[in-house]
């Protein structure tokens, strides 16, 4: 899977599953402040990412992930390491 496909799929999942307004989605968007993803959304997001990409995430791994670009980079790295 190419990086662009991964990013596109993540964006699609954020809109459809987490109900993020599409206009808010940009690489620089802060996950908590701009996208308003709360702790319950993160739990849902972990399940959605595992189901769609086969990547298991842990809450402690999210500590350094602040922006959507950080999230993209993390998922891309994990997908390509599998």
KAMOHU-V815551 format. One record per residue. N is the residue number from 0. RES is the residue in one letter. PSI is psi in whole degrees, 0 to 359 (NA if undefined). OMEGA is omega in radians with two decimals (NA if undefined). BURIAL is b if it has 9 or more other ideal C-beta (glycine too) atoms within 8 Angstrom, else e. Layout:
BEGIN
N|RES|PSI|OMEGA|BURIAL ; N|RES|PSI|OMEGA|BURIAL
END
This chain:
BEGIN
0|X|130|-3.14|e ; 1|X|155|-3.13|e ; 2|X|318|-3.12|e ; 3|X|323|3.12|e ; 4|X|319|3.13|e ; 5|X|312|3.14|b ; 6|X|315|3.13|b ; 7|X|316|-3.14|e ; 8|X|318|3.10|b ; 9|X|313|3.13|b ; 10|X|316|3.13|b ; 11|X|317|3.14|e ; 12|X|322|3.11|b ; 13|X|319|-3.14|b ; 14|X|311|-3.02|b ; 15|X|319|-3.01|e ; 16|X|321|-3.09|b ; 17|X|350|3.10|b ; 18|X|44|3.05|e ; 19|X|136|3.08|b ; 20|X|126|-3.06|e ; 21|X|328|-3.12|e ; 22|X|341|3.12|e ; 23|X|346|-3.05|b ; 24|X|116|3.03|b ; 25|X|154|-3.11|e ; 26|X|327|-3.09|e ; 27|X|354|-3.09|e ; 28|X|131|3.05|b ; 29|X|130|-3.06|b ; 30|X|318|-3.09|b ; 31|X|312|-3.04|b ; 32|X|310|-3.05|e ; 33|X|317|-3.09|e ; 34|X|353|3.10|b ; 35|X|41|3.08|e ; 36|X|119|3.14|b ; 37|X|183|-3.05|e ; 38|X|323|3.10|e ; 39|X|322|3.08|e ; 40|X|322|3.12|b ; 41|X|320|3.10|b ; 42|X|313|3.10|e ; 43|X|318|-3.12|b ; 44|X|320|3.10|b ; 45|X|315|-3.14|b ; 46|X|316|-3.13|e ; 47|X|317|3.14|b ; 48|X|317|3.13|b ; 49|X|317|-3.13|b ; 50|X|321|-3.04|e ; 51|X|332|-3.07|e ; 52|X|352|-3.11|b ; 53|X|22|-3.11|e ; 54|X|120|3.07|b ; 55|X|129|-3.13|e ; 56|X|151|3.07|b ; 57|X|148|-3.10|e ; 58|X|320|-3.11|e ; 59|X|336|3.11|e ; 60|X|342|-3.11|b ; 61|X|353|-3.06|b ; 62|X|321|-3.11|e ; 63|X|359|-3.10|e ; 64|X|108|-3.08|b ; 65|X|318|-3.07|e ; 66|X|167|3.09|b ; 67|X|325|3.09|b ; 68|X|319|3.07|e ; 69|X|318|-3.14|b ; 70|X|314|3.07|b ; 71|X|309|-3.08|b ; 72|X|317|3.14|e ; 73|X|311|-3.12|b ; 74|X|317|3.12|b ; 75|X|314|3.14|b ; 76|X|315|-3.12|e ; 77|X|321|3.14|b ; 78|X|317|-3.10|b ; 79|X|343|3.12|e ; 80|X|349|3.13|e ; 81|X|NA|NA|e
END
